[in-house]
Amino acid sequence: MTVRLGVATGCNVNVPIASMLDVLADAGVRSVEVGTPPRHFDQWSAASVADVVCHLRRLRMEAVSIHAPFGGPSDLSDPRPERRHAAIGAAIVAASTLARLGGAHVIVHTTDVTRGGHDVEERLRYCVESLRIVAQAAAQMGVMLVVETPLPHLIGGHPDEFAWILSQLDDRVGVCIDTGHVSLGSGWDRFVEIAGRRLVHVHMNDNRGQFDDHLPPGDGVIDWRPIGESLKKIEFSGWAMLELAFAGIPAASDISRAVDRARNLLL
């Protein structure tokens, strides 16, 4: 097994990406997943993208992946055409940005709405239609669309729903399993089984068992032993990105501690 570790830049979505890249570089991180919250990084701005390209080059870092915008007006399952098309457009812009940064994986959410009050089957159908469009556009840009496992209370977060979504997509579409999300629902093993050989990306974070806390691995209640063992069993050779949340700008020591802990727990 060859797990490559990196860190998502959105450790605080209100901190500009340049500041976070500096902290990550000081922590010895060389591979990152680029976040796209508006106050963190404006993927729509050519100047902002160019600045990040230069910043990465100066710090000798690589952008492995990008997390496409999600939630609110960026829901790929929205039955309103104008909202859904806007979400598709945002995901395609993320793919274009990643291609400019030289990365590989465009991480997307299936949906960001709960089952209550929604037509679940309709939402799933629209989600698949949207993902097909984004996948084709991403492939044309030389990057891979990677679908993330949702939180269990969201549409698409039940294993059967997620399995159906994947069954409707081209085999070249990858899967990202979020350890925090699946630990709050049906569990890691079921989603590894569903993902199969599509598993190319892992979001590593811990929680206290009730909410998606985005804690450093080992600071919560997740049992990491079976996760590491199962990745070894399938000879996983993809990326594990620490997706953490801090109240302020984290210290470099906080990041390096989290990376060291993740490496020890997985390897």
Order of alpha helices (4+ residues) and beta strands (2+ residues): beta-alpha-beta-alpha-beta-alpha-beta-alpha-beta-alpha-beta-alpha-alpha-beta-alpha-beta-alpha
